Structures are given as structure tokens and as C-alpha cells.
Amino acid sequence: MKIEPLARLERHAKRLGEIAGVLGKYGLADLFGGFDYPWLNKRLLSSDGQMLSDMTTPARVRLAMTELGTTFIKLGQMLSTRPDLVGLEMADELAELQSNVPAEGVESARAIILADLGRPLEELYAEFETVPLAAASIAQVYAARLHTGERVVVKVRRGGIEKKATTDLEIVQAMAELMEKHSPALRPYQPVAIVRQFRKALLREMDFTYEKRNIEEFTQHFAGDPTVRIPAVHAELCSHQIITMERLDGISGTDIEALRACGEDLAEFAKRGANMYLEMVFRDGFYHADPHPGNLMMLPGCVVGVIDCGQVGRIDDELRDEVETLLLAIVENDSTQVTEQVLSLGSVPPDFNRERLRTDLDDFMADYVGHPLSEINVGHALTSLIEIIRRYHITLPPPLAVLLKTIIVLEGTSRRFNPELSLAELMQPFCQRMVLRRLSPKRMVRRVRRTYRDWDRLISALPRDLTDLLARFRDGTLTVHLDHRHLDPIVNRLVLGVLTAAIFLGSSQLWSSEAKPLLWGVSVFGALGYVVSVYLGWRLLRAIRKSGNIDSRD
């Protein structure tokens, strides 16, 4: 066993003890649900006074992650985008994770601004509110005004957050390595790969230069669209811990009463917001990955304002082609093609049943074929598809899982603004555009170019690989590694059979030679050997009968 994961855990023993205490507190609460003792019930309350024994497991996981702080909140938020791994109930619960925490004093922000931008806060901003507009686990947002008179918001990272996150990441990574090594049930879900992806995402989110680039790229993509507004960034007032951007004056998407009372067309706002996201996904391949109502604002003229661009998703041309093929196969009701695309996109377990999956996908598509687009709930359809994928333990690539979750949340947000909105109808023009793009000469040239590169790489490498193979064969250094699955039980039975036969023969020899000590003229060791060999033989026959008929030709 590797010592490195244990060494990392030992280095952070104090923090690990805190984590273990919180996990134990929330994981064992249901064991005491039937005990009606006040002194015990007081110890089974969450940090906000909720009775733990009455809560579901996903709810307790959410509360535990909230209590553990920034890193675990972000881990839970990332897992909420992976219903193919954690299940729909757990994903929905983790999506409710909020990272709001008590605000820090403005002195911390003042020190960071001075260190990063090299000038005091008063020289950079004409006004700077000391009470933050919002306080999250990673950063705080302050209202300010530039010397030019422009109103801005300043997002400043919390002091010391990087050190604590680094400690938690080391602990989580070490635990993931131990789980993948020692837990066969969790190994197919690749916990180490998940933690590696999470580490990369968290470090990116803590580095505000990435959010700055995201905002600039979104601004470029929607420069000619008057219905969408992305806040402008003031690059000279930004760093990896600070980002200064235009303050949008509008109504937050979470304030549904104010939206209804403002006099604007809420149905048009919902349509514009949904179309904006569909353009991001199908046109740009670069999209805002958190279409929560709180990240959208209604500006004057029913303009859609977008804020908090820290979480984004990307899909490359190859993945987009695969997703488009899947969508077209669903539209054409081709279950065989849908099955092939699901298997092509995901990681399939070895004991997979292809025909059963195709049957389930037939039933899935039958629920939507022939129905008007206005009656199709895209979010519900994708949720059902993810549930089928999870039932067969197929693991989706992270970019695809994030995309599916984003579309599901997008439909929920759009229907919050307009319950009559149909995302399926809005997606129809994009599907038509998708078909035209697949038939475009530009795409065909790109596919020919890609195919040529693949064949050129193969033809270039094949002679060298064959030469190396023949040289190894000639020198006698060629080795072949075989992975025999389910071979351990067969070897164990073979060894048990040989051992039983050896004990039986040895006991027979002891009995026949009347080896001492004797009891009523019978060798004691010979008799005991007979008993042991009969017991082992009975166990062997029982194991064989359990595994199937010994005369079976299968």
C-alpha cells in the first residue's frame, strides 16, 4: 500500500479530525431516531437547529458540506452537476448548497487591493462601500464608484482562503486515492479523476483572471446582440484576487414579484434568456454553466443581464458532433443509434447488457414521439435519460454531464419566468441549423482533414511499431500481459480440490499403516484427516452447485 496518501492525511490531522467529526455527526444521526431523550436529541441538531434524525441522507450530506466550509461546498456544487454519478435526488439536494457566510471586515479587502494593485483603495476608487453587497465563501462583492463617476462592483477574494483550500484539497485527494484503491464499489466512479477535475475547477474559480477572460469572451460573442448585456471589465483594476466590473442596474431574477410588477414582458425576457443560453451552447460551444435566476437580471428594455461568470462550460467540435448525433437520433426515433451514441459518449462497465439498454431507450423515446413540441419537457426528458444512464453504471465525460445539467436547470429557470415557455420549441431552429451545419462543405472539409491526420499518424507510426515488435520477438524480450477476469474463484476451487485430495490420500495412508496414536485400533490423525477432507470436499461441491450445474455446456 502506498504511504503517500496516509502521509498527506497525517500532515493535516487536526483538520481531518474536524472533517471526521462532522461526517460522523451527520452520518450516524439516523441511528438514534427512535430514542426520545431530550439530552440526546439536543446533540442531534444541525448547526442551524434542524433535527438530523428526521432528514434524508442527501439533506444530511448537504448540511455536512455546508458546515465543512468552502472546499466542500464547492465539491458539493460540482457533484450536483453529475447526476450520472450521485443520482438525481442527491444532485438536486446538492444544487441547493449556498456558500453565503458572515462577512469579513473591509480591512482584509483593503490590504489585498493595496498588495495586488499597488495603490491604496482611496486612490483607485472615488467611493467604496465598507459593507459588502454579498459575502460568499470565496469572495466578497463591494459597491464602488470610479473617479470618472461610473458605478462598479468590486469582487475581492477572502484573505487566507487559498491556504485552507489547499489543505482541504490535499485531504480530499488522499481520501479519493484510498477509496479507489480499497473500495471496489466506488472504483468504477473514478474518485481520483473526479477530485482532479474538482481541484482544477476550484483553483480556476479562485483565480479571478479566468473570470475576467470569461466575461471578455462572452462580451465578444454577444457584441452585436442588443437583447443581452454583459458587464464591462476594468482591466487596470483587476488581478488574480480582484475583479472590477460595471454595475448593472436592473431587477434580479430571484425577485419574481418585482419582475411581474415592473411592466416589462416577462415571457419575452424568459425567451431571450433561453435563446441566449442556446446560442452559447450550440453556436459558441462556450456557455455560462450556472443559469440560476440569481445570475440573471432584467435591465430596462427587457434586456437580459448576465453576472457571475466564474463557472463556465466548453464543448469542443468533436463532443459537439457526438451530442448533435445523439439529438438527431432521438428526433428520428432511432433507438439503435441512440444506444450506440450513449455507449460512444460514456464509459461502459464490463458486465454491460446492450440489448436491455436499447429496450429501455425504446421505452424512453416512446414517451415523446408524436407529441407536439410545446408539450415536451426537455428537462424531464434529459432527467429520465440520465437516470437510465446511471442505472447501467455508464459514466459520462464531465463536459457532457455539465452540459446536460445546465440545460435541465435552464428549463427550470425559464419556466420560473414564464410557465408556458417550451424549451423544445426554442431548440427547433437550432436543430435545423445543426443539420445544415453537418452538411456544410466547411464541416466536411474539417472531417476529411481530421481523418487524413489520423491515417497519416497511423501510417507514420505503424512501421516503427512493427519494427520494435519484431525486434523484441527476435530478442526474446516480448511480453504479453493478460487480464483474466473472474479467475480468482476458479483458482481457489482448484487449490481447494488439490488440498482436499492430498489430505484424503495422506489420511488413508496414516489409517492403513495404523500410525500412532491409536484409538480403538484406528489412527487418530488418519481419522481427523478424513473428517477434514470430507468437510472440504462438501464445501467444494456446494460452491460448484451454487455457481451452476456442473454438467452445463455454457
C-alpha positions as CSV (number, residue, x, y, z in Angstrom):
1,M,0.0,0.0,0.0
2,K,1.3,3.5,-0.8
3,I,2.3,5.6,2.1
4,E,1.9,9.0,0.4
5,P,-1.9,9.3,0.8
6,L,-1.7,8.4,4.5
7,A,1.2,10.8,5.0
8,R,-0.8,13.7,3.5
9,L,-3.7,12.8,5.9
10,E,-1.3,12.7,8.9
11,R,0.1,16.2,8.0
12,H,-3.4,17.7,8.4
13,A,-4.5,15.6,11.3
14,K,-6.3,18.4,13.1
15,R,-8.4,19.4,10.0
16,L,-9.0,15.7,9.3
17,G,-10.3,15.3,12.8
18,E,-12.8,18.1,12.2
19,I,-13.9,16.5,9.0
20,A,-14.3,13.1,10.6
21,G,-16.3,14.7,13.5
22,V,-18.7,16.4,11.1
23,L,-19.2,13.4,8.9
24,G,-19.8,11.2,12.0
25,K,-22.3,13.7,13.4
26,Y,-24.4,13.7,10.2
27,G,-23.9,10.1,9.2
28,L,-25.0,8.5,12.4
29,A,-27.8,10.7,13.4
30,D,-30.5,8.4,11.9
31,L,-29.3,5.5,14.2
32,F,-30.8,7.4,17.2
33,G,-34.0,8.5,15.5
34,G,-36.2,6.2,17.8
35,F,-34.7,7.4,21.1
36,D,-36.9,10.1,22.6
37,Y,-34.5,11.5,25.1
38,P,-34.1,15.3,25.3
39,W,-30.4,15.2,26.3
40,L,-29.7,13.0,23.2
41,N,-31.9,15.0,20.8
42,K,-30.0,18.2,21.6
43,R,-26.9,16.6,20.3
44,L,-28.5,15.5,17.1
45,L,-29.2,19.0,15.8
46,S,-27.5,20.7,12.8
47,S,-25.7,24.0,13.2
48,D,-28.9,25.8,12.4
49,G,-31.0,23.8,14.8
50,Q,-32.6,21.2,12.5
51,M,-33.3,17.7,13.8
52,L,-30.9,15.4,11.9
53,S,-32.7,12.1,12.6
54,D,-35.7,13.3,10.5
55,M,-33.7,14.2,7.5
56,T,-32.9,12.2,4.3
57,T,-29.3,11.2,3.6
58,P,-28.9,13.8,0.8
59,A,-30.1,16.5,3.1
60,R,-27.6,15.5,5.8
61,V,-24.8,15.4,3.1
62,R,-25.7,18.9,2.1
63,L,-25.6,20.2,5.7
64,A,-22.3,18.4,6.4
65,M,-20.7,20.0,3.4
66,T,-22.1,23.4,4.4
67,E,-20.6,23.0,7.9
68,L,-17.2,21.9,6.5
69,G,-16.7,25.1,4.6
70,T,-15.6,26.5,1.2
71,T,-13.9,23.5,-0.4
72,F,-16.6,21.0,0.5
73,I,-19.4,23.4,-0.6
74,K,-17.7,23.8,-3.9
75,L,-17.2,20.0,-4.1
76,G,-20.9,19.5,-3.5
77,Q,-21.8,22.1,-6.1
78,M,-19.7,20.3,-8.6
79,L,-21.2,16.9,-7.8
80,S,-24.6,18.5,-8.3
81,T,-23.7,18.7,-12.0
82,R,-23.0,14.9,-12.0
83,P,-26.4,13.2,-11.5
84,D,-25.0,10.3,-13.6
85,L,-22.7,9.6,-10.6
86,V,-24.5,10.6,-7.4
87,G,-28.1,10.2,-8.6
88,L,-30.9,12.7,-9.2
89,E,-32.1,13.1,-5.6
90,M,-28.6,13.8,-4.3
91,A,-27.8,16.1,-7.3
92,D,-30.9,18.1,-6.7
93,E,-30.2,18.4,-2.9
94,L,-26.5,19.5,-3.5
95,A,-27.7,22.1,-6.0
96,E,-29.2,23.9,-3.0
97,L,-25.8,24.4,-1.4
98,Q,-25.3,28.0,-0.6
99,S,-21.9,29.4,0.2
100,N,-23.1,32.6,2.0
101,V,-21.1,33.1,5.1
102,P,-20.6,36.0,7.6
103,A,-18.9,39.0,6.0
104,E,-15.3,39.9,6.7
105,G,-14.3,43.4,7.6
106,V,-13.2,45.8,4.9
107,E,-9.7,45.8,6.2
108,S,-8.9,42.5,4.5
109,A,-10.2,43.8,1.2
110,R,-8.2,47.0,1.7
111,A,-5.0,45.0,2.3
112,I,-5.5,42.8,-0.7
113,I,-6.2,45.7,-3.0
114,L,-3.1,47.5,-1.8
115,A,-0.9,44.4,-2.3
116,D,-2.2,43.5,-5.7
117,L,-2.8,46.8,-7.4
118,G,0.0,48.7,-5.6
119,R,-2.1,51.7,-4.6
120,P,-4.4,52.5,-1.7
121,L,-8.1,51.9,-2.1
122,E,-8.9,55.7,-1.8
123,E,-6.7,56.4,-4.8
124,L,-8.3,53.8,-7.0
125,Y,-12.0,54.4,-6.2
126,A,-13.8,57.7,-5.5
127,E,-16.3,55.8,-3.3
128,F,-16.1,52.3,-1.8
129,E,-18.9,50.9,0.4
130,T,-17.5,49.3,3.5
131,V,-20.4,46.9,3.9
132,P,-20.3,44.2,1.1
133,L,-23.3,43.7,-1.2
134,A,-22.8,39.9,-1.0
135,A,-20.5,37.7,1.1
136,A,-19.7,34.2,-0.3
137,S,-17.2,31.6,0.9
138,I,-14.5,32.6,-1.7
139,A,-15.1,36.3,-2.2
140,Q,-17.0,39.4,-1.2
141,V,-18.6,41.9,-3.5
142,Y,-18.5,45.7,-2.8
143,A,-20.2,48.6,-4.4
144,A,-17.9,51.4,-5.5
145,R,-17.6,54.4,-7.8
146,L,-14.7,55.3,-10.0
147,H,-13.2,58.8,-10.3
148,T,-14.9,59.0,-13.7
149,G,-18.3,58.7,-12.0
150,E,-19.0,55.2,-13.2
151,R,-20.7,52.8,-10.8
152,V,-18.9,49.5,-10.4
153,V,-18.8,46.4,-8.3
154,V,-15.5,45.1,-6.9
155,K,-15.1,41.4,-6.2
156,V,-12.3,40.7,-3.7
157,R,-11.1,37.2,-2.6
158,R,-11.2,36.5,1.1
159,G,-7.9,36.6,2.9
160,G,-6.3,33.2,3.7
161,I,-8.8,31.2,1.7
162,E,-6.1,29.7,-0.6
163,K,-4.2,28.1,2.3
164,K,-7.3,26.5,3.8
165,A,-8.5,25.3,0.3
166,T,-5.1,23.8,-0.4
167,T,-5.2,21.8,2.9
168,D,-8.7,20.5,2.2
169,L,-7.8,19.6,-1.4
170,E,-4.9,17.5,-0.1
171,I,-7.2,15.7,2.3
172,V,-9.9,15.1,-0.3
173,Q,-7.3,13.8,-2.8
174,A,-5.7,11.4,-0.3
175,M,-9.1,10.1,0.7
176,A,-10.1,9.6,-3.0
177,E,-6.8,7.7,-3.7
178,L,-7.5,5.4,-0.7
179,M,-11.1,4.8,-1.7
180,E,-10.2,4.0,-5.3
181,K,-7.6,1.5,-4.1
182,H,-9.6,-0.2,-1.4
183,S,-13.3,0.2,-2.4
184,P,-14.3,-1.9,-5.4
185,A,-17.8,-0.4,-5.2
186,L,-16.5,3.2,-5.7
187,R,-13.7,2.3,-8.1
188,P,-15.9,2.4,-11.3
189,Y,-16.8,6.0,-10.5
190,Q,-13.2,7.1,-10.6
191,P,-13.0,9.2,-7.4
192,V,-9.4,10.3,-8.1
193,A,-10.4,11.6,-11.6
194,I,-13.4,13.5,-10.1
195,V,-11.2,15.1,-7.4
196,R,-8.6,16.0,-10.0
197,Q,-11.3,17.7,-12.1
198,F,-12.7,19.4,-8.9
199,R,-9.2,20.7,-7.9
200,K,-8.7,22.2,-11.3
201,A,-12.2,23.9,-11.2
202,L,-11.8,25.2,-7.7
203,L,-8.3,26.7,-8.3
204,R,-9.7,28.3,-11.5
205,E,-12.6,29.8,-9.6
206,M,-10.3,31.2,-7.0
207,D,-8.2,32.9,-9.7
208,F,-10.2,35.8,-10.9
209,T,-8.2,36.2,-14.1
210,Y,-10.2,33.3,-15.5
211,E,-13.5,35.0,-14.7
212,K,-12.2,38.2,-16.3
213,R,-11.4,36.2,-19.5
214,N,-14.8,34.6,-19.5
215,I,-16.5,38.0,-19.3
216,E,-14.4,39.3,-22.1
217,E,-15.2,36.3,-24.3
218,F,-18.9,36.5,-23.6
219,T,-18.8,40.2,-24.4
220,Q,-17.2,39.4,-27.7
221,H,-19.7,36.7,-28.6
222,F,-22.7,39.0,-27.9
223,A,-21.3,42.3,-29.1
224,G,-24.0,42.7,-31.8
225,D,-26.9,41.5,-29.7
226,P,-28.9,44.3,-28.1
227,T,-31.0,41.9,-26.0
228,V,-28.0,40.7,-24.0
229,R,-25.8,42.8,-21.7
230,I,-22.5,41.5,-20.2
231,P,-20.9,43.8,-17.6
232,A,-17.7,45.6,-18.9
233,V,-14.5,44.8,-17.1
234,H,-12.0,47.4,-16.0
235,A,-8.8,45.5,-16.7
236,E,-6.5,48.0,-14.9
237,L,-8.3,47.3,-11.6
238,C,-8.2,43.5,-11.8
239,S,-5.8,40.9,-10.5
240,H,-5.9,37.2,-9.6
241,Q,-7.7,38.2,-6.4
242,I,-9.7,41.3,-7.6
243,I,-12.1,41.9,-10.4
244,T,-13.7,45.3,-11.0
245,M,-16.7,45.4,-13.4
246,E,-19.6,47.5,-14.4
247,R,-22.6,47.5,-12.1
248,L,-25.8,46.5,-13.9
249,D,-28.9,48.4,-12.8
250,G,-31.8,46.0,-13.0
251,I,-34.1,43.5,-11.2
252,S,-32.6,40.3,-10.0
253,G,-34.1,37.1,-11.4
254,T,-34.7,35.9,-7.9
255,D,-37.2,38.8,-7.2
256,I,-40.1,37.4,-9.1
257,E,-42.6,39.8,-7.6
258,A,-40.6,42.8,-8.7
259,L,-40.3,41.3,-12.2
260,R,-44.0,40.9,-12.5
261,A,-44.6,44.5,-11.2
262,C,-42.1,46.2,-13.4
263,G,-44.3,46.4,-16.5
264,E,-41.9,44.5,-18.8
265,D,-42.9,41.5,-20.8
266,L,-41.7,38.6,-18.6
267,A,-42.5,36.0,-21.3
268,E,-40.2,37.9,-23.7
269,F,-37.5,38.1,-21.0
270,A,-37.7,34.3,-20.5
271,K,-37.5,33.7,-24.2
272,R,-34.5,36.0,-24.7
273,G,-32.6,34.4,-21.7
274,A,-33.2,30.9,-23.0
275,N,-32.2,31.8,-26.6
276,M,-29.0,33.4,-25.2
277,Y,-28.0,30.1,-23.5
278,L,-28.9,28.1,-26.6
279,E,-26.7,30.4,-28.6
280,M,-23.8,29.9,-26.2
281,V,-24.1,26.1,-26.3
282,F,-24.9,25.4,-30.0
283,R,-23.2,28.4,-31.7
284,D,-20.2,29.2,-29.5
285,G,-19.5,25.9,-27.6
286,F,-18.7,28.2,-24.6
287,Y,-21.5,28.8,-22.1
288,H,-22.4,30.1,-18.6
289,A,-22.7,26.9,-16.6
290,D,-24.9,28.2,-13.8
291,P,-28.2,29.5,-15.3
292,H,-29.6,30.2,-11.8
293,P,-32.2,33.0,-11.5
294,G,-29.8,34.9,-9.3
295,N,-27.2,35.2,-12.1
296,L,-29.7,36.8,-14.5
297,M,-31.1,40.4,-14.3
298,M,-33.8,42.2,-16.2
299,L,-32.5,45.6,-17.4
300,P,-34.6,48.4,-18.9
301,G,-36.0,47.5,-22.3
302,C,-36.3,43.8,-21.3
303,V,-32.5,43.3,-21.8
304,V,-31.0,40.2,-20.2
305,G,-28.1,41.0,-17.9
306,V,-25.7,38.2,-17.0
307,I,-23.5,38.2,-13.9
308,D,-21.1,35.8,-12.1
309,C,-19.3,34.3,-15.0
310,G,-16.9,32.2,-12.8
311,Q,-18.5,28.8,-13.8
312,V,-18.4,28.1,-17.5
313,G,-18.5,25.1,-19.7
314,R,-16.9,24.3,-23.0
315,I,-17.6,21.7,-25.6
316,D,-15.1,21.0,-28.4
317,D,-16.1,20.3,-32.0
318,E,-15.7,16.5,-31.5
319,L,-18.0,16.4,-28.5
320,R,-20.5,18.8,-30.2
321,D,-20.7,16.4,-33.2
322,E,-21.4,13.5,-30.8
323,V,-24.1,15.4,-29.0
324,E,-25.7,16.5,-32.2
325,T,-25.7,12.9,-33.5
326,L,-27.4,11.8,-30.2
327,L,-30.1,14.6,-30.5
328,L,-30.8,13.8,-34.2
329,A,-31.1,10.1,-33.4
330,I,-33.6,10.9,-30.6
331,V,-35.6,13.1,-33.1
332,E,-35.5,10.3,-35.7
333,N,-36.6,7.7,-33.0
334,D,-33.6,5.5,-33.9
335,S,-33.0,3.6,-30.6
336,T,-30.1,1.6,-32.1
337,Q,-28.3,4.8,-33.0
338,V,-29.1,6.4,-29.6
339,T,-27.7,3.3,-27.9
340,E,-24.5,3.5,-29.9
341,Q,-24.1,7.2,-29.1
342,V,-24.7,6.7,-25.4
343,L,-22.0,4.0,-25.4
344,S,-19.7,6.1,-27.5
345,L,-20.0,9.1,-25.2
346,G,-19.8,7.2,-21.8
347,S,-17.5,4.8,-20.0
348,V,-19.2,1.4,-20.0
349,P,-18.8,-1.2,-17.3
350,P,-17.5,-4.7,-18.3
351,D,-20.8,-6.6,-17.4
352,F,-22.9,-4.3,-19.6
353,N,-26.2,-5.5,-21.2
354,R,-26.5,-3.7,-24.6
355,E,-29.9,-5.2,-25.5
356,R,-31.5,-4.2,-22.2
357,L,-30.3,-0.7,-22.6
358,R,-31.7,-0.5,-26.1
359,T,-35.1,-1.7,-24.8
360,D,-35.1,1.0,-22.0
361,L,-34.2,3.7,-24.5
362,D,-37.1,2.5,-26.8
363,D,-39.5,3.0,-23.9
364,F,-37.9,6.3,-23.1
365,M,-38.3,7.6,-26.7
366,A,-41.9,6.3,-27.0
367,D,-42.9,8.8,-24.3
368,Y,-42.0,11.7,-26.5
369,V,-42.5,10.6,-30.1
370,G,-45.6,12.1,-31.8
371,H,-46.2,14.7,-29.1
372,P,-46.2,18.5,-30.0
373,L,-43.0,20.3,-29.1
374,S,-44.9,22.6,-26.8
375,E,-45.8,19.6,-24.6
376,I,-42.3,18.2,-24.4
377,N,-40.4,19.0,-21.2
378,V,-36.8,18.9,-22.2
379,G,-35.6,19.0,-18.6
380,H,-37.8,16.0,-17.7
381,A,-36.6,14.1,-20.8
382,L,-32.9,14.7,-20.0
383,T,-33.5,13.7,-16.4
384,S,-35.1,10.4,-17.5
385,L,-32.1,9.8,-19.9
386,I,-29.6,10.5,-17.1
387,E,-31.5,8.1,-14.8
388,I,-31.2,5.3,-17.5
389,I,-27.5,6.0,-17.9
390,R,-26.9,5.8,-14.2
391,R,-28.9,2.6,-13.9
392,Y,-26.4,0.9,-16.2
393,H,-23.4,2.5,-14.4
394,I,-22.3,4.4,-17.5
395,T,-20.1,7.3,-16.6
396,L,-20.4,10.4,-18.8
397,P,-17.5,12.7,-19.6
398,P,-17.5,15.7,-17.3
399,P,-18.2,18.3,-20.1
400,L,-21.2,16.4,-21.3
401,A,-22.6,15.9,-17.7
402,V,-22.2,19.6,-17.0
403,L,-24.0,20.5,-20.3
404,L,-27.0,18.2,-19.6
405,K,-27.3,19.6,-16.1
406,T,-27.1,23.2,-17.4
407,I,-29.9,22.6,-19.9
408,I,-32.1,21.0,-17.1
409,V,-31.5,24.0,-14.8
410,L,-32.1,26.4,-17.8
411,E,-35.5,25.0,-18.4
412,G,-36.5,25.3,-14.7
413,T,-35.3,28.9,-14.7
414,S,-37.1,29.8,-17.9
415,R,-40.3,28.3,-16.7
416,R,-40.0,30.3,-13.4
417,F,-40.2,33.4,-15.5
418,N,-42.8,32.0,-17.9
419,P,-44.5,28.7,-17.1
420,E,-45.8,28.4,-20.7
421,L,-42.3,28.6,-22.3
422,S,-41.3,25.5,-24.3
423,L,-37.5,24.9,-24.5
424,A,-38.2,22.2,-27.1
425,E,-39.7,24.8,-29.4
426,L,-36.9,27.2,-28.9
427,M,-34.4,24.4,-29.7
428,Q,-36.1,23.5,-33.0
429,P,-34.3,26.3,-35.1
430,F,-31.0,25.2,-33.5
431,C,-31.7,21.6,-34.6
432,Q,-32.4,22.7,-38.1
433,R,-29.2,24.8,-38.1
434,M,-27.4,21.8,-36.7
435,V,-28.5,19.7,-39.7
436,L,-27.4,22.3,-42.2
437,R,-24.0,22.7,-40.4
438,R,-23.5,18.9,-40.6
439,L,-24.0,19.1,-44.3
440,S,-21.9,22.2,-44.8
441,P,-18.8,21.9,-47.0
442,K,-16.7,23.5,-44.2
443,R,-17.6,20.7,-41.8
444,M,-16.9,18.0,-44.4
445,V,-13.5,19.5,-45.2
446,R,-12.7,19.6,-41.5
447,R,-13.7,15.9,-41.1
448,V,-11.6,14.9,-44.2
449,R,-8.7,16.9,-42.7
450,R,-9.1,15.1,-39.3
451,T,-9.4,11.7,-41.0
452,Y,-6.3,12.4,-43.0
453,R,-4.3,13.4,-39.9
454,D,-5.4,10.2,-38.1
455,W,-4.4,8.0,-41.0
456,D,-1.1,9.9,-41.5
457,R,-0.3,9.4,-37.8
458,L,-1.1,5.7,-38.1
459,I,0.9,5.1,-41.3
460,S,3.8,7.0,-39.8
461,A,3.8,5.1,-36.6
462,L,3.0,1.6,-37.9
463,P,6.4,0.7,-39.4
464,R,8.2,1.9,-36.3
465,D,5.9,-0.1,-34.0
466,L,6.2,-3.2,-36.2
467,T,10.0,-3.0,-36.3
468,D,10.0,-2.7,-32.5
469,L,7.6,-5.6,-32.1
470,L,9.7,-7.9,-34.4
471,A,13.0,-6.8,-32.6
472,R,11.5,-7.8,-29.2
473,F,10.2,-11.1,-30.6
474,R,13.7,-11.9,-32.1
475,D,15.5,-11.0,-28.9
476,G,13.1,-12.9,-26.7
477,T,12.0,-9.9,-24.7
478,L,8.5,-9.7,-26.0
479,T,6.0,-10.0,-23.1
480,V,2.2,-10.3,-23.3
481,H,0.1,-9.1,-20.3
482,L,-3.3,-10.9,-20.0
483,D,-6.0,-9.6,-17.7
484,H,-8.1,-12.7,-16.6
485,R,-11.4,-11.6,-15.1
486,H,-13.2,-13.8,-12.6
487,L,-10.2,-16.2,-12.5
488,D,-9.6,-16.0,-8.7
489,P,-12.7,-18.2,-7.8
490,I,-11.6,-20.8,-10.3
491,V,-8.0,-20.9,-8.9
492,N,-9.3,-21.0,-5.4
493,R,-11.5,-24.0,-6.2
494,L,-8.7,-25.8,-7.9
495,V,-6.4,-25.3,-5.0
496,L,-9.1,-26.5,-2.6
497,G,-9.7,-29.6,-4.7
498,V,-6.0,-30.4,-4.7
499,L,-5.7,-29.8,-1.0
500,T,-8.8,-32.0,-0.3
501,A,-7.3,-34.8,-2.4
502,A,-3.9,-34.6,-0.7
503,I,-5.4,-34.7,2.8
504,F,-7.6,-37.6,1.9
505,L,-4.7,-39.6,0.5
506,G,-2.5,-38.8,3.4
507,S,-5.2,-39.7,5.9
508,S,-5.7,-43.0,4.1
509,Q,-2.0,-43.8,4.4
510,L,-2.0,-43.0,8.1
511,W,-5.1,-45.1,8.7
512,S,-3.8,-48.1,6.8
513,S,-0.4,-48.0,8.5
514,E,-2.0,-47.6,11.9
515,A,0.1,-44.6,12.7
516,K,0.1,-43.8,16.4
517,P,-1.6,-42.5,18.5
518,L,-4.4,-45.1,18.1
519,L,-7.9,-45.1,19.5
520,W,-9.8,-48.4,19.3
521,G,-7.2,-49.5,16.8
522,V,-7.8,-46.5,14.5
523,S,-5.1,-43.8,13.8
524,V,-6.3,-40.6,15.4
525,F,-4.6,-38.3,12.8
526,G,-5.9,-40.5,9.9
527,A,-9.5,-40.2,11.2
528,L,-9.1,-36.4,11.7
529,G,-7.7,-36.1,8.2
530,Y,-10.7,-38.0,6.8
531,V,-13.1,-35.6,8.6
532,V,-11.3,-32.5,7.3
533,S,-11.2,-33.9,3.8
534,V,-14.9,-34.7,3.8
535,Y,-15.7,-31.2,5.1
536,L,-13.5,-29.5,2.5
537,G,-15.0,-31.7,-0.2
538,W,-18.5,-30.8,0.9
539,R,-17.6,-27.1,0.7
540,L,-16.2,-27.5,-2.8
541,L,-19.3,-29.4,-4.1
542,R,-21.5,-26.7,-2.5
543,A,-19.6,-23.9,-4.2
544,I,-19.8,-25.7,-7.6
545,R,-23.6,-26.2,-7.2
546,K,-24.1,-22.6,-6.3
547,S,-22.3,-21.3,-9.4
548,G,-24.4,-23.5,-11.8
549,N,-24.9,-27.1,-13.0
550,I,-21.6,-28.8,-13.3
551,D,-22.8,-30.6,-16.5
552,S,-23.8,-27.3,-18.2
553,R,-22.2,-26.7,-21.6
554,D,-22.5,-22.8,-21.2
